[in-house]
Amino acid sequence: MSTGITVIIIIIAIIVVAAVAGILYDTRRRRLRQRFGPEYDRMVEEKGSRTRAESELAGRERRVAGLDIRPLDPAAQARYAQNWTAIQEQFVDAPTEAVAAAQRLVKTVMNERGYPTEGDGQTLADLSVQHATVLDHYRAAYLISQRAAGGMASTEDLRQAMIHYRALFEDLLGAGAARAAPATAETTAGVPGDRVPPAAGNKPAGGTRNTTGNGSAADAGPSETDLPSQRRY
């Protein structure tokens, strides 16, 4: 085989390898964008580079793959849904305590599903792999909880925290939970309006929440009608 032919073969091989690598890279990028949604864009902005952001997100996937993440069984779903109902009802007379209880319940569900809850930053990173669509709700609720612990949250802030916690709570409960959750709205007094408050950094959802069981509650976020109204003086 002549030197010229060998060189041509090598060049073709390099071109093929580069093309395959480019296809694989683009496929990986599309997969990460689809899986992480808004979290992908947030990480790109935070890291200042798509490559570094994608490396971080891929690392999260590897970590979560090593955890024993498991779904809740129907009995656990029903039990936690009842717990949430009680917390919503508590909000009428003790909103600060209800928000604290909602935060504890969310962490309890995380633990039962196999998510470590030590370290808020790591918890957010782990949740982003399978619950990216409601991650900003958790961030917003957590910030309000921090203010509430210092006595700096208004009643409206606390009501928003409950709505944000519920978005993550229902997503964690998983399939079948949306059918049980509407019962909580039927046992409490609603508040005027049905707009879903946006999570931190997100635009308003622009729609109402389906409480008939035909759609996923986590997709649109929980409706304000699911929370009891606070007494106004």
QUIWODA-V457574 format. One record per residue. N is the residue number from 1. RES is the residue in one letter. PSI is psi as a letter, one per 40 degrees, with the letter a starting at -180 (999 if undefined). Layout:
# QUIWODA-V457574
n = (N & N)
res = (RES & RES)
psi = (PSI & PSI)
This chain:
# QUIWODA-V457574
n = (1 & 2 & 3 & 4 & 5 & 6 & 7 & 8 & 9 & 10 & 11 & 12 & 13 & 14 & 15 & 16 & 17 & 18 & 19 & 20 & 21 & 22 & 23 & 24 & 25 & 26 & 27 & 28 & 29 & 30 & 31 & 32 & 33 & 34 & 35 & 36 & 37 & 38 & 39 & 40 & 41 & 42 & 43 & 44 & 45 & 46 & 47 & 48 & 49 & 50 & 51 & 52 & 53 & 54 & 55 & 56 & 57 & 58 & 59 & 60 & 61 & 62 & 63 & 64 & 65 & 66 & 67 & 68 & 69 & 70 & 71 & 72 & 73 & 74 & 75 & 76 & 77 & 78 & 79 & 80 & 81 & 82 & 83 & 84 & 85 & 86 & 87 & 88 & 89 & 90 & 91 & 92 & 93 & 94 & 95 & 96 & 97 & 98 & 99 & 100 & 101 & 102 & 103 & 104 & 105 & 106 & 107 & 108 & 109 & 110 & 111 & 112 & 113 & 114 & 115 & 116 & 117 & 118 & 119 & 120 & 121 & 122 & 123 & 124 & 125 & 126 & 127 & 128 & 129 & 130 & 131 & 132 & 133 & 134 & 135 & 136 & 137 & 138 & 139 & 140 & 141 & 142 & 143 & 144 & 145 & 146 & 147 & 148 & 149 & 150 & 151 & 152 & 153 & 154 & 155 & 156 & 157 & 158 & 159 & 160 & 161 & 162 & 163 & 164 & 165 & 166 & 167 & 168 & 169 & 170 & 171 & 172 & 173 & 174 & 175 & 176 & 177 & 178 & 179 & 180 & 181 & 182 & 183 & 184 & 185 & 186 & 187 & 188 & 189 & 190 & 191 & 192 & 193 & 194 & 195 & 196 & 197 & 198 & 199 & 200 & 201 & 202 & 203 & 204 & 205 & 206 & 207 & 208 & 209 & 210 & 211 & 212 & 213 & 214 & 215 & 216 & 217 & 218 & 219 & 220 & 221 & 222 & 223 & 224 & 225 & 226 & 227 & 228 & 229 & 230 & 231 & 232 & 233)
res = (M & S & T & G & I & T & V & I & I & I & I & I & A & I & I & V & V & A & A & V & A & G & I & L & Y & D & T & R & R & R & R & L & R & Q & R & F & G & P & E & Y & D & R & M & V & E & E & K & G & S & R & T & R & A & E & S & E & L & A & G & R & E & R & R & V & A & G & L & D & I & R & P & L & D & P & A & A & Q & A & R & Y & A & Q & N & W & T & A & I & Q & E & Q & F & V & D & A & P & T & E & A & V & A & A & A & Q & R & L & V & K & T & V & M & N & E & R & G & Y & P & T & E & G & D & G & Q & T & L & A & D & L & S & V & Q & H & A & T & V & L & D & H & Y & R & A & A & Y & L & I & S & Q & R & A & A & G & G & M & A & S & T & E & D & L & R & Q & A & M & I & H & Y & R & A & L & F & E & D & L & L & G & A & G & A & A & R & A & A & P & A & T & A & E & T & T & A & G & V & P & G & D & R & V & P & P & A & A & G & N & K & P & A & G & G & T & R & N & T & T & G & N & G & S & A & A & D & A & G & P & S & E & T & D & L & P & S & Q & R & R & Y)
psi = (h & i & d & d & d & d & d & d & d & d & d & d & d & d & d & d & d & d & d & d & d & d & d & d & d & d & d & d & d & d & d & d & d & d & d & e & b & d & d & d & d & d & d & d & d & d & d & e & h & d & d & d & d & d & d & d & d & d & d & d & d & d & d & d & d & e & i & g & h & i & i & i & i & d & d & d & d & d & d & d & d & d & d & d & d & d & d & d & d & d & d & d & d & g & d & d & d & d & d & d & d & d & d & d & d & d & d & d & d & d & d & d & e & e & h & i & e & h & h & d & d & d & d & d & d & d & d & d & d & e & f & d & e & e & d & d & d & d & d & d & d & d & d & d & d & d & d & d & d & e & f & e & h & i & d & d & d & d & d & d & d & d & d & d & d & d & d & d & d & d & d & d & d & a & h & d & d & d & d & d & d & d & d & d & d & e & e & i & h & i & i & i & i & f & i & h & h & i & i & h & e & i & i & i & d & e & i & i & h & h & e & e & e & e & i & h & d & d & d & e & i & i & i & d & e & e & i & i & i & h & h & h & 999)
